[in-house]
Amino acid sequence: MKIVYIAHPISGDIAGNLEKIRQIVRKINLECADIVPFAPYWVDCHALDDTIPSERERGIKNDTEFFKRGVIDEVWLFGDRISFGMQCEIEMAVSLGISVVNHQNNEDKAS
C-alpha cells in the first residue's frame, strides 16, 4: 500500500477546509484500496491553535518529521490554491525525492 500525504490549504475558512480534508480522506479510503491517505496536520489543527505562531510551528515541525523519516510515498495536492504551507510541503517532498501529484482540478475523483 502507498502512503499518500494529503496537502490542502488550511488558512482562510479553517473549519471548511478541515471538513474538505475529512471528505477527501474518506473518499480515498472508500475508493482507493491501495492508498493510505495521510493528513497528520488534521489532528494538530484540532489540538493546536493555528493562529498562535508557536503552536503553528509545532504542527509544522510534527509534519516535517514524517517527511524526513520516509513515512510518505507521495504527496497529493488538493484545494483551490497552493498555500504557503503547501509550497513548503512541495519543496520538502521534491528535496527528498517524494513524488508530488496535483489533484486540484480533479478533487471529486481523488484517485
JORA-V920231 format. One line per field, one symbol per residue. phi: phi as a letter, one per 40 degrees, with the letter a starting at -180 (. if undefined). psi: psi as a letter, one per 40 degrees, with the letter a starting at -180 (. if undefined). burial: b if it has 16 or more other C-alpha atoms within 10 Angstrom, else e. A space follows every 50 residues. Layout:
# JORA-V920231
phi: ???
psi: ???
burial: ???
This chain:
# JORA-V920231
phi: .ccbcccacbcgcdcccccccdccccccdcbbdcbbcbbccdcccccbbc ccdccccccccdcdcccccgcccabbcbhcaccdccccccccdcccgccb bcbccbdccfa
psi: ihhhhhhiidibgdddddddddddddddddegdehhhhgddddddddihe ehddddddddddddddddefdhdihhhiieihiddddddddddddefhih hhedefdddf.
burial: eeebbbbbbbeeeeeebbebbeebbebbeeeeeebbbbbebbebbeebeb eeeebbeebbeebeeebeeeebbbbbbbbeebeeebeebbeebeeeebeb eebbeeeeebe
